[in-house]
């Protein structure tokens, strides 16, 4: 698809715009689209100053210091904005468990603030980033993101006569993002011993490029209320360890509190209202509202679930090395 048919002449705001996804999405918009302006909304003035230095002289970038907890600041930032990508969140599982009130304020109340400010300011489309941990959650981070997902889906029922539409993209662990296990394993390469929580552990794995493309797809196809789920490979934690530090010794530490052995993006219950669109799945809302129009797609078989251990597509050790840029040449 041609991104300019979606973003040309549009003013786009990214919450959490200085994070891993935000920076990659900014680069994509600047290189591939004729978006009129790109607003970076985040709390960290240092990271914003680093972006300003990186894109010195780029006239399409705007910078807004602010927190998604502050609805008045969001209203000011959303003035004249066409599209919003909501990427701001408290994401670290241990941090959320230890600071639950803070996670709720950012991930849940922040979502409500985004919805209300977007409707009141006439934003056309909002795409919120979610996580596989929001499906059948076992930790607070996943639980807050599940609530956030439901708020954004239900936000379409609140728009009234406004034209705002809300949708969600849900994907797995992002290769190369902050907090990824990859730099952690690399830091232990010289020691030659890697801590492994469980030898059976599997995870979904997505690149930043794929995450950006999923958001572009959502903007292109959304009617409002959909959760877009990509078809992406799974990987075994042991294979990732072998790819990064070949012949390492392993120390089994056990699964941490709030951690799953395998991750899930579509539960058996959600699958009943999910369609296969070819390159991705779309989970439809449980409750319909006036004007909702679901896209075509194939219904999923009874009992289907999309979880990392049941995936049909897998990274091999060599595939992981190639993707991580670790493959030997020659």
C-alpha positions in Angstrom: 0.0 0.0 0.0 1.1 3.5 -0.7 1.5 5.3 2.7 1.0 8.7 1.1 -2.6 7.8 0.4 -3.0 7.6 4.2 -0.6 10.2 5.6 -0.2 12.8 2.9 -0.9 16.2 4.3 -1.8 14.8 7.7 -0.7 16.1 11.1 0.4 13.1 13.1 1.1 12.9 16.9 2.9 10.1 18.6 2.6 9.7 22.4 5.8 8.1 23.8 7.4 9.4 20.6 11.0 9.1 22.0 10.7 5.4 22.7 11.9 2.6 20.4 8.7 2.4 18.3 8.2 6.1 18.2 11.7 6.8 16.9 11.3 4.1 14.2 7.9 5.4 13.2 9.2 9.0 13.0 12.0 7.8 10.6 9.4 6.0 8.5 7.1 9.0 8.2 9.9 11.3 7.3 11.4 9.0 4.6 8.2 7.5 3.1 5.4 10.0 3.5 4.4 13.5 2.8 2.9 14.0 6.3 2.6 17.7 6.9 3.9 17.6 10.5 4.9 15.0 13.1 4.3 15.9 16.8 6.5 14.0 19.4 4.6 14.0 22.7 6.7 12.6 25.6 7.9 13.3 29.2 11.6 13.2 28.7 13.2 16.5 27.6 16.7 14.8 27.2 15.4 12.3 24.7 13.5 15.0 22.9 16.7 17.1 22.7 18.6 14.1 21.3 15.9 13.7 18.6 16.2 17.4 17.8 19.9 17.0 17.3 19.5 13.9 15.2 16.9 15.7 12.9 18.4 19.1 13.0 16.8 21.3 10.3 13.8 19.0 9.8 10.9 21.4 9.7 8.1 18.9 9.9 8.9 17.8 13.5 7.3 19.4 16.5 8.0 18.6 20.2 5.6 18.6 23.1 6.6 17.9 26.6 3.7 16.3 28.4 2.3 13.3 30.2 -0.7 11.2 29.1 -2.0 11.5 32.6 -2.5 15.2 32.0 -5.7 15.6 29.9 -5.5 19.3 29.5 -2.0 19.0 28.1 -3.2 16.4 25.7 -6.1 18.7 24.5 -3.5 21.4 23.8 -1.2 19.0 21.9 -4.1 17.5 19.9 -5.3 20.8 18.6 -5.2 20.5 14.8 -4.0 16.9 14.8 -5.4 14.4 12.3 -4.0 11.0 13.5 -2.7 9.8 16.9 -0.5 6.8 17.6 -0.6 6.0 21.3 2.7 4.3 22.2 3.2 5.7 25.8 3.0 3.2 28.6 4.7 1.8 31.7 5.9 -1.5 30.2 8.4 -3.1 32.5 6.6 -6.0 34.3 8.5 -5.8 37.6 8.1 -2.0 37.7 4.4 -2.3 37.2 4.1 -4.9 39.9 6.0 -2.8 42.4 4.2 0.5 41.4 0.7 -0.6 40.5 -1.0 2.7 41.1 1.5 4.4 38.7 0.9 1.7 36.0 -2.9 2.2 36.3 -2.5 6.0 36.1 -0.5 5.8 32.9 -1.8 2.8 31.1 -5.5 3.0 32.0 -6.3 6.6 33.0 -3.9 7.8 30.3 -5.9 5.8 27.7 -9.1 7.4 28.9 -7.5 10.8 28.6 -6.3 10.1 25.0 -9.9 9.0 24.1 -11.6 12.0 25.5 -9.1 14.5 24.2 -9.2 13.0 20.7 -13.0 13.1 20.5 -13.1 16.7 21.8 -10.4 17.9 19.5 -11.7 16.2 16.4 -8.9 13.8 15.8 -9.8 11.5 12.9 -8.1 8.3 13.8 -6.3 6.9 16.8 -4.3 3.7 16.8 -3.2 2.4 20.2 -0.2 0.0 20.7 -0.9 -3.1 22.8 0.9 -6.3 23.7 0.5 -10.1 23.7 0.5 -9.8 27.5 -3.0 -8.2 27.3 -4.4 -11.6 26.1 -5.3 -13.7 29.2 -3.1 -11.5 31.4 -1.2 -12.9 34.4 0.6 -9.7 35.5 -0.5 -6.1 36.2 1.1 -4.7 33.0 -0.9 -7.1 30.9 -4.1 -6.4 32.9 -3.7 -2.7 32.4 -3.1 -3.1 28.7 -6.2 -5.3 28.5 -8.3 -2.6 30.1 -6.7 0.0 27.8 -7.6 -2.2 24.7 -11.2 -2.4 25.9 -11.3 1.4 26.5 -10.1 2.1 23.0 -12.5 -0.3 21.4 -15.4 1.0 23.4 -14.3 4.6 22.7 -16.0 4.2 19.3 -19.3 4.2 21.1 -18.6 7.6 22.7 -17.9 9.6 19.6 -21.5 10.6 19.0 -21.6 12.9 15.9 -17.8 13.2 15.8 -15.8 11.3 13.2 -13.1 10.0 15.5 -12.3 6.2 15.2 -10.2 4.1 17.6 -8.4 0.9 16.9 -5.7 -1.2 18.5 -2.6 -3.1 17.3 -1.4 -6.1 19.4 1.9 -7.7 18.9 4.7 -9.6 20.7 8.2 -8.9 21.9 9.9 -6.3 19.7 13.4 -7.2 18.5 15.8 -4.4 19.6 13.4 -2.5 21.8 14.4 -1.1 25.2 14.3 -3.9 27.8 14.8 -6.6 25.2 16.6 -9.8 26.4 19.0 -9.4 23.4 21.3 -6.7 24.9 21.1 -8.5 28.2 22.4 -11.7 26.7 25.0 -9.8 24.7 26.3 -8.2 27.9 26.9 -11.6 29.3 28.7 -13.0 26.2 32.2 -12.8 27.7 31.2 -14.5 30.9 29.9 -17.4 28.8 27.0 -18.2 31.1 23.4 -17.1 30.5 20.5 -17.2 32.9 17.5 -19.0 31.4 14.2 -18.9 33.1 12.8 -22.1 31.6 14.2 -24.2 28.7 10.7 -24.7 27.3 9.9 -20.9 27.0 8.7 -19.5 23.7 7.9 -16.0 22.6 6.4 -14.1 19.6 9.1 -12.0 17.9 8.5 -8.9 15.7 10.9 -6.4 14.2 10.4 -2.6 14.5 9.9 -2.5 10.7 7.0 -5.1 11.1 5.5 -3.1 14.0 5.5 0.1 12.0 3.9 -1.7 9.0 1.2 -3.1 11.2 0.3 0.4 12.4 0.2 1.6 8.8 -2.1 -1.3 7.9 -4.4 -0.4 10.8 -4.7 3.2 9.7 -5.4 2.0 6.1 -8.1 -0.6 7.1 -9.6 0.5 10.3 -13.3 1.3 10.6 -13.1 1.6 14.4 -13.1 -1.0 17.2 -10.7 -3.6 15.6 -7.7 -5.2 17.3 -5.1 -5.9 14.6 -2.8 -8.9 15.2 0.1 -9.7 12.9 1.2 -13.1 11.8 4.7 -13.3 13.1 7.2 -16.0 14.0 7.8 -17.6 17.4 11.2 -18.3 18.8 12.5 -20.6 21.5 14.4 -18.8 24.3 17.1 -21.5 24.1 17.5 -20.9 20.3 17.8 -17.1 20.9 20.5 -17.8 23.5 22.4 -20.1 21.1 22.1 -17.5 18.3 23.6 -14.7 20.5 26.2 -16.7 22.6 27.0 -20.0 20.9 28.1 -22.8 23.2 27.3 -20.8 26.3 26.6 -22.5 29.7 23.1 -22.1 31.1 21.8 -21.4 34.5 18.1 -22.2 35.0 16.6 -19.6 37.2 12.9 -20.4 37.0 10.0 -18.4 35.7 9.7 -15.0 37.3 6.5 -13.8 39.0 4.0 -12.5 36.4 5.7 -14.3 33.6 4.2 -16.9 31.2 5.9 -20.0 29.8 4.3 -19.1 26.4 2.6 -16.0 25.2 -0.8 -15.5 23.6 -2.2 -12.9 21.2 -5.7 -14.4 20.5 -7.4 -16.5 23.1 -9.9 -19.2 22.3 -12.7 -16.8 23.4 -11.5 -13.9 21.3 -11.0 -16.3 18.3 -14.8 -16.6 18.0 -15.0 -13.0 16.8 -11.7 -13.0 14.9 -11.2 -13.2 11.1 -8.1 -14.2 9.1 -7.2 -11.3 6.7 -4.3 -13.1 5.1 -1.3 -11.3 6.4 -2.9 -10.6 9.8 -5.9 -11.3 12.0 -8.6 -8.8 13.1 -10.4 -9.2 16.4 -13.9 -7.6 16.2 -15.5 -5.9 19.2 -17.9 -7.8 21.3 -20.5 -5.1 21.2 -21.6 -3.4 17.9 -22.5 0.2 17.6 -24.2 2.3 14.9 -22.1 2.6 11.7 -19.7 -0.2 12.5 -18.6 -2.1 9.4 -16.5 -5.2 9.8 -14.0 -6.1 7.0 -14.2 -9.3 5.1 -12.1 -12.3 6.2 -12.2 -16.0 7.0 -13.6 -17.1 10.2 -11.3 -19.2 12.4 -12.0 -22.8 13.3 -13.6 -23.7 16.6 -11.0 -23.9 19.4 -8.4 -21.8 17.6 -6.0 -19.8 19.7 -2.9 -17.9 18.6 -0.1 -18.6 21.1 3.6 -18.8 20.7 4.0 -22.5 21.4 1.3 -23.4 18.8 2.5 -21.1 16.0 3.2 -22.6 12.6 6.0 -20.2 11.8 9.3 -20.4 13.8 12.7 -18.7 13.8 15.6 -21.2 13.5 18.9 -20.4 15.3 20.4 -19.4 11.9 17.3 -17.3 11.1 17.7 -15.5 14.4 21.4 -14.8 13.7 20.6 -13.4 10.3 17.8 -11.2 11.6 20.0 -9.9 14.4 22.9 -9.3 12.0 25.1 -12.0 13.7 25.3 -14.4 10.7 28.8 -15.2 9.6 29.6 -14.3 6.0 31.3 -16.5 3.5 
